[in-house]
Amino acid sequence: MKKILIVEDDTLLNKTLCYNLTIAGYAVDSAVTAVLAKRLFEKQEYDLAVLDINLPDGNGSDLCRNIKKRSENAAIIFLTANDMESDMIKGFELGADDYVTKPFSISVFQRKAAALFNRITKQTGGDCYDDGNLFIDFSAMTATLAGNPVVFTGAEYRTLKVFAKSPQIVLTRQVLLEKLWDIDENFVDEHALTSNISRIRNKIETNGFQYIKTVYGMGYMWIGGVKK
């Protein structure tokens, strides 16, 4: 499970982010000051730190430098009311992975975090999918949902991989059938495809999460663990 630290002195925004990211399946801690954030980072490592630029006892830029010294692999997303290009450039120069200007949509922020984790996984060469709730290791053919093991068939793993590697793209039934036709010409017919997707949905779309969206008249789209 991915660990996220929220550092934001706006208590309402802090609590809102913590609540929604926890519901999305992440392990979340929070701090309202730079001092508390440093203490938390000294105790454990985080996969992502969400840093407000302006803090009552410092600023996110200095905190980013401190975090990067302790944990070079930690991802950073800056939160700020500043939308000046110079501020954004400074943030990226400090090692930030993304920059979000207030006010922002919580659902969009969740998608940004999931996309960031997926991008990091691809850059490190891992053949995995991880959004904090659903984890799939396609090479080892193992998976967990909210930390609990999930069993998929070989055909289900192949179908999941096609979806996970093409997020937010409408995949027609014809495209899916072509992609699931293997080199030994073991193909999937339309009935088997429908059954396959139905079984996958029953296994992963629990606790209000939706992963596969039916685009009527066209096909399906992987939307990556959106809360219904």
Secondary structure, DSSP 8 states (H G I E B T S, - for coil): --EEEEE-S-HHHHHHHHHHHHHTT-EEEEESSHHHHHHHHHH---SEEEEESEETTEEHHHHHHHHHHH-TT-EEEEEES---HHHHHHHHHTT-SEEEESS--HHHHHHHHHHHHHHHHHHTT--EEESSSEEEETTTTEEEETTEE----HHHHHHHHHHHTSBT-EEEHHHHHHHT--TT-----HHHHHHHHHHHHHHH--TTEEEEEEETTTEEEEEEEEE-
